[in-house]
Amino acid sequence: MKHGAAVAVIDALGTVAGWSEGARRLTGRAAADVVGRPATELLAEHVPDETLIARAGTVALRHRDGHRVELYVSACPLAGADGRPAGFVVTAEPPGTSLAAAAFEQASMSMSVFDLEQRYLRVNDTACKVMGVSEESLTGRFFLETVEGGESDQGFLRHLREVAETGRSVRYESFAGAPALNREHLWSVEMWPLRAGSGELTGVGMAAFDNSEQYWARRRLALLNEATTAIGTTLDVVRTAEELVDILVPRYADFACVDLLDWVLGADEPPMMPDGGVVLYRIAHGSTREGNPGAAVRIGEVDVYPPDAPPARALREGHAVLSRAGEPDFVEWLNERNTRSPEGRLHRQGVHSLIAVPLRARGTTLGVAVGVRMAHPDGYGPDDAVFAEELGSRAAVSIDNARRFARERTTALALQHSLLPRGLPGQGQAAVEVAHRYLPCGSLAGIGGDWFDVIPLSGGRVGLVVGDVVGHGIQSSATMGRLRTAVRTLADVDLPPDELLTHLDDLVTHLAAEDSGEEVAELGATCLYAVYDPVSRRLSLAAAGHPAPAVVLPGGTAESVDMSAGPPLGVGGLPFEATELELPAGSVVALYTDGLIEDRDREIDGAADELRRALSAPAASLEALCDSVLKAVLPDQHSDDVALLLVRTRALGADRVATWDVPPDPAEVAAFRQAVGEQLATWGLEEAAFVTELVVSELVTNAIRYGEPPIQLRLIRDRALICEVSDASSTSPHLRRAHAYDEGGRGLLLVAQLTQRWGSRQTGRGKTIWAEQTLPGT
């Protein structure tokens, strides 16, 4: 008789023949008081017939002290030596104990009981299903005999022994499989010691709860969180698609690809989705197998999906589409892949599940992402579809951001290049030789508003401009175009550098006031304007918040120009100061924007020193010097636009310039006409003598009649033949059309008709009237 159990033996006559200690504890009656007496004397009430027939049920007994005790009893028949019925062994326990047994059997978690030698004593129904065998086939067997003996099984056995040896409970998590399961599950396992009433350790109880769904949900959430930081690290469409594939493979798919509609990669607006087959471009794919052997389409190739293919349906329907082996659309898709790429058929064996999710952002469909499972044992399910749609939505926003950035950058760059000078007049005139470079920024900030220009001026002079608009993007490029046009317009008036910047400052202030009330500083700009005269070899320059240029004299080293830079354009209120330098022929002047020397990762002074060293190094040509300067000074990834303008000065010698002082006497005009004719003959320009003498006659006469002495006549042979007459009066002449009976008023009209262009400019001592005509034979 099992120690501690409530057991009684009743013979064939209904007399109590045996009584256990457990029975005494339940009823309060000792064996001496019960054995030999009828069992019915122990009952508190009549036993129903159905209980007798079933030999099990709830029975009410009378305790020794008289109170009622309800017990759940079960009877097991006994046979005598001759095989005839000899009585029953009756086992009794409180009713709650039977409920506990039922709870053990029917628990949704896997529960088992082991002895101290790690042999199965009892398992519930759930454990039998997990193991894939019956309780009878497990009972009495050593644990390792029932499993494969992998690492997780060895860990399970170690914990069983630990509880059996120490008597302490153990709780842990294990990612392991089971014989009846098709993949590994996450188990929350608890083991505890089982003790007898005396406290003696008799076995080990175990309960294992399947946390796989929560585990996979946490994995999907972690994957989404990782995708938030891993996708969209660059504003590049292709790289963003590759980052999405890296997230999917291998944790979510054995093969994944991203296909985009063709308009996403260009500058077109999104078209309507087609009803039939869909044409996409393969942007990225990845596989758990090296070399992507299962890819039917190469990167950059066109992929055509039939109308009923899962990817085409996902695009049309706007949600994830699941497909598994055996389903018609899956079979059709797989056959189409095998037909398209027969060499990959072997690598596609074992493909059992597919998911296609549309990439949609801001109401626009960009393409589709496809995931395929082979080694993953589970097919894609509804939870995977929810995850894929969320991941696809996040990736699509990053792809759309990259697309929009690329489009805006392309537009801004095209606008920038269209506004910058196409061909600078540095090679067709004698003032300067020119080389230039413009580099858009390599950061995500976008195209800036840097610009440069070379403007031909009267008298063989040339205007040199470099500027930088605050900010980036199309707005900055447009503002740059407006400022460049304004500088050219003001330069045409022949304003000195300081006066030109003053007018430009007013313009920027007005632009800022007109643009939605933005602060002036937000639409500010910097600018440097210089004028070089090849006759006097003087460089006059002024700056508005712009870096000073560097000058390299022939045979010397580069030095920064010592000048006073005024405030940036748009600030207002402070004057601009002009600086003058006299440069020998062959000097190199370097004008640049701050992007060349300013960067957050280096000091400005150090970059400026590098610039001067690079400018001082010998170079085969001005173009070569441009390249060497950028290579030496500019980092690989520059965060701002860079404009660099290199100018090598030239000088017009005395053999190309003729100057005469003119007395204020009209009778001397004929002598100067003759002197001009002789000079043209010396230059071999006799063909231009008639027109030039007529122009000289008109301009000198006007200066004598309406101007003030001293008067000077100058003839310059440059890319054009230039005639200049200067006097001390600041009154500028005006072109007017004379009436039929007027004696005068036709002089300037005649000059304008005979020359290519004419004009006047103010000087420090008066004004200069000039006229240009094309050289014969050019």
C-alpha positions in Angstrom: 0.0 0.0 0.0 1.5 3.3 -1.1 2.7 5.4 1.8 0.4 8.3 2.6 -2.5 7.2 0.3 -6.1 6.9 1.5 -6.7 3.2 0.7 -9.2 0.7 2.1 -9.6 -3.0 1.3 -13.2 -4.4 1.3 -13.9 -8.1 1.0 -16.6 -9.8 -0.9 -19.0 -9.5 2.0 -18.6 -5.7 2.3 -16.4 -5.9 5.4 -13.4 -3.6 5.8 -10.3 -5.8 5.6 -7.6 -3.2 5.4 -7.2 0.5 6.3 -4.3 2.8 5.5 -2.7 5.7 7.4 -4.0 8.1 4.8 -7.6 6.8 5.4 -7.1 7.4 9.1 -6.1 11.0 8.4 -9.1 11.6 6.1 -11.7 10.1 8.5 -10.2 10.3 11.9 -10.8 6.6 12.4 -8.0 4.2 13.3 -7.6 0.8 11.7 -8.5 -1.0 14.9 -11.9 0.8 14.9 -12.7 0.0 11.3 -11.2 -3.3 10.2 -13.7 -6.2 10.6 -16.8 -4.0 10.5 -19.2 -3.4 7.5 -18.1 -0.6 5.2 -21.6 0.8 5.1 -21.2 2.0 8.7 -18.7 4.6 7.4 -21.2 6.2 5.0 -23.0 9.5 5.9 -25.7 8.8 3.3 -26.9 6.3 0.7 -24.5 5.7 -2.2 -26.3 6.2 -5.7 -26.5 3.1 -7.9 -24.7 4.8 -10.8 -21.6 5.3 -8.5 -21.6 1.7 -7.6 -21.9 0.7 -11.2 -19.1 3.1 -12.3 -17.1 2.1 -9.3 -16.0 5.7 -9.0 -17.6 9.0 -7.8 -18.1 11.3 -4.9 -19.1 9.6 -1.6 -20.1 11.2 1.7 -18.4 9.6 4.8 -19.0 10.4 8.5 -15.9 11.6 10.3 -15.1 10.2 13.7 -16.1 13.5 15.3 -19.4 13.4 13.4 -19.0 15.9 10.6 -19.6 15.1 7.0 -16.5 14.4 4.7 -17.0 14.2 0.9 -14.4 12.2 -0.9 -13.8 11.1 -4.5 -13.4 7.3 -4.4 -12.5 4.7 -7.0 -12.7 0.9 -6.6 -10.4 -1.6 -8.2 -11.7 -5.3 -8.0 -9.6 -8.0 -6.4 -9.6 -11.7 -7.4 -8.9 -14.6 -5.1 -6.5 -17.6 -5.7 -9.3 -19.4 -7.6 -9.9 -16.3 -9.8 -13.3 -15.5 -8.2 -14.0 -11.9 -7.1 -12.6 -11.4 -3.6 -13.4 -7.8 -3.0 -12.2 -4.3 -3.9 -9.3 -1.9 -3.3 -10.9 1.5 -2.7 -8.8 4.7 -3.1 -10.1 7.9 -1.8 -9.1 11.6 -2.2 -10.7 15.0 -1.7 -12.8 16.1 -4.8 -10.3 19.0 -5.4 -7.6 16.5 -6.0 -9.5 15.0 -9.0 -9.9 18.5 -10.4 -6.1 19.1 -10.1 -5.6 15.8 -12.1 -8.0 17.0 -14.8 -6.2 20.4 -14.9 -2.9 18.6 -15.3 -4.3 16.5 -18.2 -6.1 19.3 -20.0 -3.5 22.1 -19.5 -2.7 24.0 -22.7 1.0 24.0 -21.8 3.2 20.9 -21.9 3.5 19.4 -18.4 5.5 16.3 -17.3 6.6 14.6 -14.1 10.0 12.9 -13.9 11.5 10.7 -11.2 14.9 11.6 -9.7 16.6 9.6 -12.4 15.1 11.7 -15.2 12.6 9.1 -16.3 9.1 10.0 -17.3 6.4 9.2 -14.7 3.5 11.1 -16.2 2.8 13.5 -19.1 -0.3 15.5 -20.1 -2.1 15.5 -23.4 -0.3 18.7 -24.7 3.1 17.1 -24.0 2.1 14.0 -25.9 1.1 16.1 -28.9 4.4 18.0 -28.8 6.4 14.8 -28.6 4.2 13.1 -31.1 3.8 9.9 -29.1 1.4 8.4 -26.5 1.9 8.6 -22.7 2.4 4.9 -22.5 5.4 5.1 -24.9 7.0 7.7 -22.7 6.3 6.4 -19.1 9.3 4.9 -17.5 11.8 5.9 -20.3 14.9 8.0 -19.7 14.5 11.5 -21.2 17.4 11.4 -23.7 16.0 8.1 -25.1 12.9 10.1 -26.4 14.7 13.0 -28.1 17.5 13.5 -30.6 20.0 14.7 -28.0 20.8 18.1 -29.4 22.3 21.0 -27.5 18.9 22.2 -26.3 18.0 18.6 -25.1 21.3 18.4 -23.2 20.5 21.7 -21.5 17.0 20.4 -20.6 18.6 17.3 -19.0 21.1 19.4 -17.1 18.3 21.5 -15.5 16.3 18.3 -14.6 19.4 17.0 -12.8 20.0 20.3 -11.1 16.5 20.4 -9.6 16.7 16.7 -8.6 20.1 17.3 -6.9 19.5 20.7 -5.3 15.8 20.7 -4.7 15.6 24.3 -6.1 13.2 25.4 -8.8 14.6 26.5 -12.2 13.1 28.8 -14.8 14.7 29.5 -18.2 13.9 30.0 -21.9 15.0 27.7 -24.7 14.8 28.1 -28.4 14.3 24.5 -29.4 12.3 22.2 -31.6 10.3 19.1 -30.8 9.6 15.8 -32.7 6.1 16.8 -33.8 6.8 20.5 -34.7 8.1 21.7 -38.0 10.4 24.4 -36.7 12.0 25.6 -33.5 9.9 27.2 -30.9 10.6 29.5 -28.0 9.8 27.7 -24.7 9.5 29.2 -21.3 10.4 26.3 -19.1 9.8 25.9 -15.3 11.0 22.9 -13.3 10.3 22.4 -9.6 10.9 19.7 -7.0 8.1 17.3 -5.9 8.1 16.2 -2.2 6.2 13.7 -0.2 4.2 14.7 2.9 7.4 14.0 5.0 9.3 16.5 2.9 11.3 13.9 1.1 12.2 14.7 -2.6 10.3 12.3 -4.8 10.4 13.8 -8.4 10.6 16.8 -10.6 7.6 18.6 -12.2 8.0 20.5 -15.5 5.8 22.9 -17.4 6.8 24.4 -20.8 4.8 27.3 -22.3 5.1 27.9 -26.0 6.0 31.6 -26.4 6.8 31.4 -30.1 4.1 33.8 -31.3 5.2 36.4 -28.8 8.8 35.7 -29.8 8.1 36.2 -33.5 6.1 39.3 -32.8 9.0 40.7 -30.8 11.4 39.8 -33.6 9.2 41.5 -36.2 9.0 44.6 -34.0 12.7 44.6 -33.5 13.2 44.3 -37.2 10.9 47.3 -37.8 12.9 49.3 -35.2 16.1 48.3 -36.9 14.7 49.2 -40.3 13.9 52.7 -39.0 17.6 53.4 -38.6 19.0 51.1 -41.3 16.8 52.1 -44.3 17.2 55.6 -45.7 20.7 56.4 -44.5 21.5 58.0 -47.8 19.3 59.9 -50.2 20.0 57.4 -53.0 17.2 55.3 -54.5 19.4 52.3 -55.2 21.2 52.2 -51.9 17.8 52.5 -50.0 16.5 49.5 -51.9 19.6 47.6 -51.1 19.1 48.4 -47.4 15.6 47.1 -47.5 16.9 43.8 -49.0 19.6 43.6 -46.2 16.8 43.8 -43.6 14.7 41.1 -45.2 17.5 38.5 -45.9 18.1 36.2 -44.1 15.9 36.9 -41.1 12.6 37.3 -43.0 13.3 35.7 -46.4 15.7 33.4 -48.1 15.5 35.6 -51.2 14.2 39.1 -51.6 14.1 41.7 -54.4 13.0 45.3 -55.0 11.6 46.2 -58.4 10.6 49.8 -59.1 8.5 51.4 -61.8 10.6 53.2 -64.5 9.3 56.7 -63.7 10.8 56.5 -60.2 14.3 56.5 -61.7 13.6 59.4 -64.0 12.1 62.9 -63.7 8.6 62.0 -65.0 5.5 62.4 -63.0 3.8 59.1 -61.8 1.5 57.6 -64.4 -1.7 55.6 -63.9 -1.2 52.0 -62.8 -1.6 49.7 -65.8 -4.4 47.1 -65.7 -2.5 44.3 -67.4 1.1 43.2 -67.0 3.5 45.4 -65.1 6.9 46.4 -66.3 9.5 47.1 -63.5 13.2 47.6 -63.2 15.2 45.3 -60.8 17.0 47.7 -58.4 18.2 45.3 -55.7 18.1 41.7 -54.7 19.7 39.4 -52.2 19.8 35.7 -51.2 21.1 33.5 -48.5 22.9 31.7 -51.3 26.1 33.4 -52.5 25.8 35.1 -55.9 22.0 35.1 -55.9 21.7 32.0 -58.0 17.9 32.0 -57.8 17.5 35.5 -59.4 15.7 35.3 -62.7 16.5 39.0 -63.4 19.8 40.8 -63.1 20.2 44.2 -61.5 19.1 46.9 -63.9 17.1 44.6 -66.2 13.5 44.9 -66.9 11.1 42.5 -65.1 7.7 41.9 -66.6 5.1 40.4 -64.3 1.9 38.8 -65.8 -1.4 40.3 -64.6 -2.2 37.4 -62.2 1.3 37.2 -60.7 1.4 38.1 -57.0 3.7 41.1 -57.5 1.3 42.6 -60.2 -1.7 41.9 -57.9 0.1 43.6 -55.0 0.7 46.7 -57.1 -2.9 46.9 -58.3 -4.6 46.0 -55.0 -2.3 48.1 -52.8 -1.8 45.5 -50.1 0.5 42.5 -49.4 -0.3 39.3 -51.4 0.6 35.9 -50.0 1.0 32.8 -52.1 2.1 29.3 -51.2 3.2 26.1 -53.1 0.3 24.4 -54.8 -1.8 27.5 -55.3 -2.4 28.3 -59.0 -0.9 31.8 -59.0 2.2 30.5 -57.2 2.7 27.7 -59.7 2.3 30.1 -62.5 4.7 32.5 -61.0 7.3 29.8 -60.4 6.9 28.4 -63.9 7.4 31.9 -65.4 10.6 32.3 -63.3 11.9 28.9 -64.4 11.1 29.6 -68.1 12.8 33.0 -67.9 15.9 31.7 -66.2 16.3 27.9 -66.7 19.7 27.8 -65.1 18.2 28.9 -61.8 15.6 26.1 -61.7 17.7 23.9 -59.4 18.2 26.8 -56.9 14.4 27.4 -56.8 13.6 23.9 -55.7 12.2 23.9 -52.3 10.5 27.4 -52.7 7.3 27.0 -50.8 6.0 30.5 -49.9 6.1 34.0 -51.4 5.0 37.4 -50.3 4.7 40.5 -52.5 4.2 43.9 -50.9 3.6 47.2 -52.7 5.9 50.1 -52.0 3.6 53.1 -51.5 4.4 56.5 -50.2 2.2 59.6 -50.0 -0.5 57.9 -52.0 1.8 56.9 -54.9 2.9 53.4 -55.8 6.7 53.2 -56.5 7.2 49.5 -57.0 7.1 46.2 -55.2 9.2 44.1 -52.8 9.1 40.3 -53.0 10.2 37.9 -50.3 10.6 34.1 -51.0 11.1 31.3 -48.4 12.9 28.0 -49.0 14.9 27.1 -45.9 12.5 28.9 -43.6 10.1 26.1 -42.6 7.0 28.2 -42.1 5.1 29.8 -45.0 4.1 33.5 -44.8 1.0 34.1 -42.8 -1.3 37.0 -41.9 1.0 38.4 -39.3 3.8 38.4 -41.9 1.6 40.4 -44.2 1.0 43.1 -41.6 4.7 43.3 -40.9 5.6 43.4 -44.6 3.1 46.2 -45.3 4.5 48.3 -42.4 8.1 47.6 -43.4 7.2 48.4 -47.1 5.6 51.6 -46.1 8.6 52.8 -44.2 11.0 51.8 -47.0 8.8 53.4 -49.6 8.9 56.8 -47.8 12.7 56.6 -47.8 12.8 55.6 -51.5 10.4 58.5 -52.3 12.5 60.9 -50.3 15.6 59.8 -52.2 13.6 60.1 -55.5 12.4 63.6 -54.6 15.9 64.6 -53.5 17.5 63.3 -56.7 14.8 65.1 -58.8 15.3 68.4 -57.0 19.0 68.1 -57.1 19.0 67.4 -60.8 16.6 70.3 -61.4 18.7 72.6 -59.3 21.9 71.5 -60.9 20.5 72.0 -64.4 19.2 75.4 -63.3 22.6 76.2 -61.8 24.5 75.2 -65.0 22.1 77.1 -67.2 22.6 80.3 -65.2 26.4 80.0 -65.0 28.4 81.4 -68.0 28.7 78.9 -70.9 31.8 80.3 -72.5 33.9 82.9 -70.7 35.5 85.6 -72.8 39.0 84.9 -71.5 40.6 83.7 -74.6 39.4 86.2 -77.2 40.7 89.4 -75.7 44.0 90.7 -74.4 43.1 91.5 -70.7 43.2 88.1 -69.1 43.5 84.3 -69.6 40.7 82.5 -67.7 40.2 79.0 -66.2 37.3 78.0 -64.0 35.7 75.2 -62.1 32.3 74.7 -60.5 31.6 71.7 -58.2 28.2 71.1 -56.6 28.3 70.0 -53.0 28.7 66.3 -52.2 26.4 66.4 -49.1 22.7 66.0 -48.7 22.2 69.8 -48.4 21.6 70.2 -52.1 22.9 72.5 -54.8 23.9 76.0 -53.5 24.0 79.4 -55.1 27.7 79.8 -56.0 28.5 81.6 -59.2 31.3 83.3 -61.1 31.5 85.5 -64.2 33.9 87.3 -66.5 32.4 90.5 -68.0 34.0 92.4 -70.9 34.1 96.1 -70.2 34.9 99.2 -72.2 38.5 100.2 -72.9 39.7 96.6 -73.0 39.0 96.1 -69.3 37.3 93.1 -67.8 35.1 92.6 -64.8 35.7 89.5 -62.6 32.9 88.3 -60.3 32.5 85.5 -57.8 29.6 85.2 -55.4 27.7 82.8 -53.1 24.0 82.9 -52.2 23.0 81.7 -48.7 21.2 78.4 -48.6 20.8 75.5 -51.0 18.3 74.2 -53.5 16.3 75.7 -56.4 15.6 78.9 -54.5 19.3 79.6 -54.0 20.0 78.8 -57.7 17.2 81.1 -58.8 18.4 83.9 -56.6 21.9 83.4 -57.9 20.6 83.9 -61.4 19.0 87.1 -60.5 22.1 88.4 -58.8 24.3 87.4 -61.8 22.0 89.3 -64.1 22.0 92.3 -61.9 25.8 92.4 -61.7 26.1 92.2 -65.5 23.6 95.0 -65.8 25.4 97.2 -63.3 28.8 96.3 -64.8 27.5 97.5 -68.2 27.0 101.0 -66.6 30.8 100.9 -65.8 30.3 101.4 -62.1 33.4 101.1 -59.9 33.5 97.9 -57.7 32.4 99.7 -54.4 29.5 101.5 -56.1 28.4 98.3 -57.9 28.2 96.4 -54.6 26.2 99.2 -53.0 23.6 99.0 -55.7 23.6 95.2 -55.4 23.2 95.4 -51.7 20.0 97.5 -52.2 18.7 94.9 -54.7 19.2 92.0 -52.2 17.5 93.9 -49.5 14.5 94.5 -51.8 14.4 90.8 -52.8 14.4 89.7 -49.2 11.5 92.1 -48.4 9.5 90.7 -51.3 10.0 87.0 -50.5 7.2 86.2 -48.0 8.6 88.5 -45.3 11.7 86.4 -44.7 14.6 87.8 -42.8 17.1 89.7 -44.9 19.9 87.6 -43.7 18.2 84.4 -44.9 18.3 85.7 -48.5 21.7 87.3 -48.1 24.7 86.6 -50.3 28.4 87.3 -50.5 30.1 88.8 -53.6 33.5 90.0 -54.8 33.7 92.2 -57.8 37.0 93.3 -59.5 37.9 95.3 -62.6 41.2 94.7 -64.4 42.6 97.3 -66.8 45.3 95.8 -69.1 46.5 99.2 -70.1 47.3 100.5 -66.6 47.7 96.9 -65.3 45.7 97.9 -62.3 43.2 95.6 -60.4 40.4 97.4 -58.5 38.3 95.2 -56.3 35.7 95.3 -53.5 34.0 92.5 -51.4 30.8 92.1 -49.6 31.4 89.5 -46.9 33.4 87.4 -49.4 36.9 85.8 -48.9 39.7 87.9 -50.3 41.4 86.6 -53.5 44.9 85.3 -53.6 47.5 86.7 -56.0 50.6 85.0 -57.4 53.2 87.4 -59.0 55.4 86.0 -61.7 58.2 83.9 -60.0 56.7 84.6 -56.6 54.4 82.8 -54.1 50.8 83.2 -53.5 49.6 85.9 -51.0 46.1 86.8 -49.9 45.1 90.4 -50.9 45.0 92.7 -48.0 41.6 94.3 -48.3 38.7 95.4 -46.2 35.6 93.2 -46.9 32.3 94.9 -46.2 29.2 93.1 -44.8 27.3 90.5 -46.8 24.8 91.7 -49.3 21.4 92.3 -47.7 22.7 93.4 -44.3 22.8 97.1 -45.4 23.9 100.2 -43.6 27.7 99.9 -44.0 29.8 101.2 -46.9 32.0 99.0 -49.2 35.7 100.0 -49.7 37.6 99.5 -53.0 41.2 98.3 -53.1 43.6 98.8 -56.0 46.7 96.8 -56.9 49.1 97.1 -59.8 50.0 93.7 -61.2 52.7 92.8 -63.6 51.7 90.9 -66.7 51.5 87.1 -66.0 50.2 87.5 -62.5 47.6 84.9 -61.4 44.5 86.0 -59.4 42.5 83.3 -57.7 38.9 84.2 -56.8 36.8 81.5 -55.0 33.8 80.8 -52.8 34.1 79.8 -49.2 33.3 76.2 -49.9 36.9 75.8 -51.1 38.4 76.5 -47.7 35.6 76.2 -45.2 34.6 72.8 -43.8 33.4 71.6 -40.4 36.2 69.0 -40.3 39.1 71.4 -40.8 40.4 74.8 -39.8 40.0 77.7 -42.2 43.6 79.0 -41.7 45.0 75.6 -42.5 42.9 75.3 -45.7 43.9 78.8 -46.8 47.6 77.9 -46.3 47.0 74.8 -48.5 45.4 76.9 -51.1 48.3 79.3 -51.3 50.8 76.5 -51.5 48.9 74.9 -54.3 48.7 78.2 -56.2 52.4 78.7 -55.8 53.3 75.3 -57.3 54.3 75.3 -61.0 51.7 74.1 -63.5 51.7 73.5 -67.3 48.7 75.6 -67.8 46.0 77.6 -66.0 43.6 74.6 -66.5 46.1 72.3 -64.9 46.5 74.7 -62.0 42.8 74.6 -61.5 42.8 70.8 -61.2 45.8 70.7 -58.9 44.3 73.4 -56.6 41.1 71.4 -56.2 42.9 68.2 -55.6 45.2 69.7 -53.0 42.6 71.7 -51.1 39.2 70.1 -51.4 38.3 67.1 -49.3 36.7 64.0 -51.0 33.3 64.9 -49.5 32.8 68.6 -49.5 29.8 70.0 -47.7 29.3 73.1 -49.8 29.4 74.2 -53.5 32.8 75.4 -54.8 33.4 78.0 -57.5 37.0 78.7 -58.5 38.0 81.3 -61.0 41.7 81.6 -62.0 42.8 84.7 -64.0 46.2 85.3 -65.5 46.7 88.9 -66.3 47.9 90.3 -69.6 49.1 93.8 -70.5 48.5 96.0 -73.5 51.9 97.4 -74.4 52.6 100.8 -75.9 52.6 99.3 -79.4 48.8 98.6 -79.0 47.8 101.9 -77.3 48.1 105.4 -78.8 47.3 108.5 -76.6 47.0 112.2 -77.5 46.3 115.3 -75.4 43.8 117.4 -77.2 43.8 121.2 -76.8 40.3 122.8 -76.5 40.5 124.3 -80.0 38.1 123.1 -82.8 40.7 123.9 -85.4 42.9 121.0 -84.1 40.4 118.3 -84.9 41.7 117.8 -88.4 45.2 117.2 -87.1 44.0 114.5 -84.8 42.1 112.8 -87.6 45.3 112.7 -89.6 47.3 111.3 -86.6 44.7 108.6 -86.1 45.0 107.6 -89.8 48.7 107.3 -89.5 48.4 105.2 -86.4 46.0 102.8 -88.1 48.4 102.5 -91.1 51.1 101.6 -88.6 48.9 98.8 -87.2 47.9 97.7 -90.7 44.3 98.7 -90.2 43.9 101.1 -93.2 40.5 99.6 -93.9 39.2 101.0 -90.7 40.6 104.5 -91.3 37.5 106.1 -92.8 35.1 105.1 -90.0 37.6 105.7 -87.2 38.5 109.2 -88.4 34.8 110.1 -88.6 34.2 108.8 -85.0 37.3 110.6 -83.7 36.1 113.8 -85.4 32.6 113.6 -83.8 33.8 112.6 -80.3 36.7 115.1 -80.1 34.4 117.9 -81.4 31.8 117.2 -78.8 34.4 117.1 -76.0 35.8 120.5 -77.1 32.3 122.0 -77.5 30.5 120.6 -74.4 33.2 119.3 -72.2 36.0 120.7 -70.0 39.7 120.4 -70.4 41.9 118.5 -70.0 40.8 116.4 -73.0 42.5 113.2 -74.1 42.1 110.9 -77.1 43.1 107.2 -76.8 43.1 104.5 -79.4 43.3 100.9 -78.3 43.9 97.8 -80.4 42.5 94.8 -78.6 39.9 92.2 -79.7 38.2 95.3 -81.2 39.4 98.8 -82.2 38.5 101.1 -79.3 38.3 104.9 -79.5 38.1 106.8 -76.3 37.8 110.6 -75.6 38.0 111.8 -72.0 37.3 115.2 -70.5 36.9 116.7 -67.0 33.1 117.2 -67.3 30.8 114.7 -65.6 27.9 115.5 -67.9 27.1 112.4 -70.0 25.9 112.8 -73.6 22.6 111.6 -74.8 21.7 110.1 -78.1 19.0 112.1 -79.9 17.5 112.2 -83.3 17.9 115.6 -85.1 15.1 117.3 -86.9 15.3 118.0 -90.7 16.4 121.6 -90.3 18.7 121.2 -87.2 22.3 122.1 -87.8 23.6 119.6 -85.2 22.6 116.7 -83.1 23.5 113.9 -85.5 27.0 113.2 -84.2 26.3 110.4 -81.6 23.6 109.0 -83.9 26.2 108.7 -86.6 28.7 107.1 -84.2 26.1 104.6 -83.0 25.4 103.5 -86.6 29.0 103.2 -87.7 30.3 101.2 -84.6 29.3 98.0 -82.9 28.6 99.6 -79.6 29.4 102.9 -77.7 28.9 104.3 -74.3 30.2 106.5 -71.5 31.7 105.9 -68.1 32.4 108.1 -65.2 36.0 108.4 -64.0 37.5 110.0 -61.0 38.3 113.2 -63.1 35.2 113.4 -65.3 33.9 111.0 -68.0 35.1 108.9 -71.0 33.1 108.5 -74.2 34.1 105.3 -76.0 33.1 103.5 -79.2 34.1 100.0 -80.4 34.3 98.6 -83.9 35.2 95.2 -85.2 38.7 94.8 -86.5 38.9 94.2 -90.3 39.1 90.5 -91.1 37.6 89.3 -87.8 
